[in-house]
Amino acid sequence: MNLSLRFARRIRPFVQYELDAAALHEARGEVTTAFGRLERAHVLGQASTLAHVRVHWAMFCWALRHNVAIEAAGQAWRLTGALLKTWLWVPAGNTGGASVNGFKPMPISPELQRLIDLARR
């Protein structure tokens, strides 16, 4: 099996866990925590085109629901980039929000790095 397809299949449950956690926190009115879980999902899934696009879509929808125009605009651009450029290069650890440079690598927490490493085996 292609390494990138294997990674995508193996990282999917970890990304989904973070997306589900984001939805739960948002339902509780914890919108900042919810977005933080979306950022975690981004770090985990950004090397998989499908996961990367799903997370940016979730961030875009979050921004629309909370009337955060700058975030929505940033996510619209990032959605396009995720769809077209993920296979070329992604900045490891980048949290994916509009408030950070989309090309800047960022540190990855040991917890998330462990999950990424598990998915890459």
Secondary structure as GFF3:
##gff-version 3
##sequence-region A 1 121
A	DSSP	alpha_helix	3	27	.	.	.	ID=ss1
A	DSSP	alpha_helix	31	45	.	.	.	ID=ss2
A	DSSP	alpha_helix	49	65	.	.	.	ID=ss3
A	DSSP	alpha_helix	69	85	.	.	.	ID=ss4
A	DSSP	alpha_helix	110	120	.	.	.	ID=ss5
###
